[in-house]
Amino acid sequence: MPRSAPNGSRPRPPKPGRSRPRRTGWRRLIPTWRFTLVGTLVCTVLGVGLFALGLLLVKVPDAHAQATAQSNTWLYQDGTLLARTGQTNRQTVGLDKISQDAQHAALAAEDRNFYHEGAVNLKGLTRAAFATATGGSTQGGSTITQQYVKNTYLNQKQTVARKVKELFIAVKVDATETKDEVLAGYLNTSYYGRGAYGIQAAAQAYYGIDATQLNAAQGAYLAALLNAPSAYDVSTATPTGKQNATNRWNYVLDAMVQENWLSATDRAAITFPEVKEPKSAPGLAGQAGYLVNAATDYLTAHNVLTDAQLAQGGYTIKLTVDPKRQQDLDAAVRGQLTDRLKPDSRPVDAAAQAGAVSLDPKTGAVVALYGGQDATKHWIDNATRQDYQAGSTFKAIALAAALESGAETQSGQTITPQTVYDGRSNRPVVGGRGKPYAPPNDGNKSYGQITLQQATDWSVNSAFAQLAQDTGLEKVRETAVALGLPAATPGLEANGSIALGSSTPSVLDMAGVYATLDNGGKQITPWLVKSLEHEGENVALPAPKTTQAISEETARTVTSMLQGVVSDPGGTGYRAKELDRPAAGKTGTTDGLRSVWFAGYTPELVTTVALFGQEPGSGKHVSLDGTGGVAGAAGGNFPARIWTAYMSAALDGQPVADFPEPKGGRSSAAEPSSTPSSTPSDSPSAPSSAPWTPAEQSSTPADPDRSSPTPTPTPTPTPKPKPTPTPTPTPTPKPKPTPTPPDPSREPTSGGGAASQQAVPTG
C-alpha cells in the first residue's frame, strides 16, 4: 500500500516514467487499442494468406463437355422402355449475335452491376454462406461470373464447399477472361426450359427467331425464365405460374428502365410477347410425351430434381404406369371418340381434346394417363391442365361435406340421402344474405320435391345449390381440399356455385378426389414415379402422403349415392351400367358446353375422363356442341363411353367385387316421404346490406347428362308445402305435359336447354 502523506494530505501522483496503476473491475474486459490493432493486423494477414492459398490450390477445371451429356431413360412400371430424353439442344453464339435488349434484360434480372464489379459480390456471398452454414435455406447471391463458373465448370449443388470453390475459380476466370466473354459464356450455358440450353436455342424454342432478333419484351421473358424454366413457361404453366412469370417479366423491364437501358415511353408501350407452342423432343410422340411431362412435373414439384439436373441427363426414371392399362386407355379413347371425329368435314371435331387418368385407389399410383392425341402435335397435357370447369362432378364433394359435417336443412333436419329438396329451376336459395342466388337446372326443367338421392341421380342444380348453403360454403371448400383438390385450384372459392363445379381442377386432381371416396375416405396424394436412379445409385423419393379425410361411413354413403347415378332410373351415368360390375360415378357438363366429364370407380380402380373444347391455333375455349355428330354435349356421352370401354378392358379377367354398404344400407331413389328441406316464399326477402357471395356468381355450370328422368311441371309456389310431397306435385290449372322418358340409346342435348334427343352415331 502507498504510504500516507504527511498531515493526512492526498498521496503524491506517480513520478513520470513510472507504470500506470492496473485497471480494475469491468475495465479489464475492454481490449487496449494496441491489442485491437495487433488482432486486426493478424486477422488481415491470415485472411489474405488463406485467400492466396486458395487461389494457389484451386485450379480452373476443364469445361463440361455438353456433347457427351447422358440421356434420361424412362420406364413403365414393369421395366419396359417408355422413352429416352436428354439430348442437349444448344447452339453457341458470340455476344455480337445476341441483341443488346436481350443482354440488358439478362443483366437487369441477374446482375445489374456486372460491368462495374469484381467476380464476387461479397455482400451477397456472405448472406448466402451464412444461411447455408447455419442450416437455413440455401440462397443465391452469385454474380453472373459465378453463375457462369457454376454452369461451365461445377455442378448445381448448393453447398458451402461448392460455393467456396466457385469463388476462387470466379476470381481466376475474371482475371483471364473479359466481361464480354463471361457474359457470352453465361448466356450460352444457361437453361431456359423446353430442352433449350443457351439463348440462341431459347430464342428458337420460344419465338422461332435468332438471338440477334430478340426485342426487349422477348429478352425480358427469356431472362425471367432463368428463375424457373418449367413453371414460367406460359404455354403450359398453371394460372399461378403464368402470373408469377408475368410478375418477373415486369420486374425485368422495370429494372431496364432504372438502368437507362429502356426508355419509360418504350416500356409503357410493351405488351407481353406471345410465345410459340412447345414442340416435343424426338421420341416423345403419342402418349410418351405426356407421360414424361407429367412425371417431370411430379419430380420438380416435389423438389426431387430441378429442370437443369434432368436436362443434364444420366437418370433412369421408372413410372407407376402399367403398359397394358395405358394401351387400354389409348384404345378406349381412339375407339369411342377419335375414330368418330371428322375434323375435315365437321370443324367442331377439331376442337375436341380428351384427357383421362386412372388410379389405384388403395395406393394412389397412376396406372394410366391420356394427355391428348399426340404430344408432338398438342403439347398441353389434358390430364394435368387446370383451366376447364369440373361441372357437376364436384357435386360428390358437396355430398361428402354435408354428410361428414352432420349438416342440417333450413328447417333443422339432419341431411341424409332421403332428405327432400325443392328441385324447381331458378328457385332462390334459402338462407343466404344479399341478392338471392337462383341457378337454373338444365333446360330450365323443374323437378318439384325430390330426395337428395334423386337430385344426385338427375344432377339437379337448384337442389345442390341449396345443399351447399345448408352445409356452409366454406365447409364445402374445406372438404374439397381434404379430399385431394389442391388448395390453390383456380376458382375454388366459397361462393354459391361451388357445388356446381365452377372451379377448374385437373383431371388428375378429380381422379384423386374420387379415389379418396373409393378408399374409405382415406386420401392418398396421387404419385407417378416408382423409382429414380442416377448413375446406378438410388435417389430418394417422397413417400405418398396419406390422411383420413372423411369417415369411412361418409365415404360409403357417398359411394352408395353415386352408384345410383349409374343404376337408378334416369341416372345421368347410365352408360356405365354396361360395365356389368358395381360402379359409382358422376357426370359433369359445364356452361357453354366447353367441357364434359365422367368420374367413376369400382372397388378396384378409379378413372376420370374429360373432353375439352379448345380451338386449334388460338387455344380459345369453345363449345363441344355437335362433336362427333351428336347435337349437344354431355358427360354421359363420350366421357362415359370412354370410361366404360377402358374399365371393361382394364378389369377383364378380375373377380367382380362389390362396394361395402353404409350402415343404413344402400340409398334408393324412392319417392320422398319427408318435409321439403327449403321452400322459398313467393317473393324473395328484401336483400340484406351484408354481402352474400352467391349473388356475385356470374356463370353456372350446367349438367344436361340425363338419360330418362321425368321432370315434373313447374308448380305454383305456395307458402306452406304439403308435409308429404311426391316427385310429381299437383299440377297447376294449365300444366305442361310431363315429358316421356327418352330411349336409353339416345343422348339429351344441352346448353340452350333444348329437350330434343339426338341419336348417337354408330360409325
Secondary structure, 3 states (H helix, E strand, C coil): CCCCCHHHCCCCCCCCCCCCCCCCHHHHHCCCHHHHHHHHHHHHHHHHHHHHHHHHHCCCCCCCCHHHCCCEEEECCCCCEEEEECCCEECCCCHHHCCHHHHHHHHHHHCCCHHHCCCCCHHHHHHHHHHHHCCCCCCCCCCHHHHHHHHHHCCCCCCHHHHHHHHHHHHHHHHHCCHHHHHHHHHHHCECCCCEECHHHHHHHHHCCCHHHCCHHHHHHHHHHCCCCCCCCCCCCCHHHHHHHHHHHHHHHHHHHHCCCCCHHHHHHCCCCCCCCCCCCCCCCCCHHHHHHHHHHHHHHCCCCCHHHHHHCCEEEEECCCHHHHHHHHHHHHHHCHHHCCCCCCHHHHHEEEEEEEECCCCCEEEEEECCCCCCCCCCCCCCCCCCCCHHHHHHHHHHHHHHHCCECCCCCECCCCCEEECCCCCCCCCCCCCCCCCCCHHHCCCCEEEHHHHHHHCCHHHHHHHHHHHCHHHHHHHHHHHCCCCCCCCCCCCCCHHHCCCCCCHHHHHHHHHHHHCCCEEECCECEEEEEECCEECCCCCCCEEECCCHHHHHHHHHHHHHHHHCCCCCCHHHHHHCCCCEEEEEECHHHCEEEEEEECCCCEEEEEEEEECCCCCCECCCCCHHHCCCCCCCCHHHHHHHHHHHHHCCCCCCCCCCCCCCCCCCCCCCCCCECCCCCCCCCCCCCCCCHHHHCCCCCCCCCCCCCCCCCCCCCCCCCCCCCCCCCCCCCCCCCCCCCCCCCEEECCCCCCCCEEECCCC
